[in-house]
């Protein structure tokens, strides 16, 4: 009777695990590939130069694209520093009751439905406007949309930053401290650069998370047929435009919704590719 020796069994197990991992990757790529294929087939016909210059009132996405970029930029300016600093605190200083409480609330915030966050931002600005602390024009405005999106993005960035910093070996921290470097400088100069790839990945996940949100923007930015007019004015966005165009009775608007969907997917894909290229160039230069 033929028997496998130990080395043969190990090789077969290795092959089986490699095949299983490959199949998992294929299964994960099927939804993404089908989504990209469907959006390309249905949306490419509506993408023309005028599609990017006309406003949503005329069947284009120019003002929606502008509004989305502004919302993402303002949200990133607010949420990324706060989220990364929170992750640093949780990973480096959060081994106490306060850190456990912050970690608990961060985990809870990541599970809250986005529509609830939109209602929170709307109610907050509405109450502040009713008491005269802020202008009532801010109830439906870009600023309120940024508040809602920042509330969604900060917990994601904080949690991913914490996990990224925890991947840095303790010996790396101890080596830096042994040289007499203050702890805060060791974190900023040694620990954080060592986990920069994972931190950037977490930041991109946060940007992708808020870049496609529709429900909070329905309660805050509301949408506008005009170009961006300021922080205290309503603002159009690609997710809201896709929502409105998809529900429209006109087949041309339905096709434009697929075109806007394709642009939104390509934007998120482009951000991920550029970040990976930058990380790769940094690692090669080192």
Buried (B, 14 or more C-beta within 10 A) or exposed (E): EEEEEEEEEEEEEEEEEEEEEEEEEEEEEEEEEEEBEEBBEBBEEBBEEEBBEBBBEEBBBBBBBBBBBBBBEBBBEBBBEBBBEBBBBBBBEBEEEEBEEBBEEBEEBBEEEBBEBBBBBBEBBBEBBEEEEBEBBBBBBBBBBBBBBBBBBBBBBBBBBBBBBBEBEEEBBEEBBEEEBEEEEBBEEBBBBBBBBBBBBBBBBBBBBBBBBBBBBBBBBBBBEBEBEEBBBBBBBBBBBBBBBBEBEEEEBBBBBBBBBBBBBBBBEEBBEEBBEEBEEEEEEE
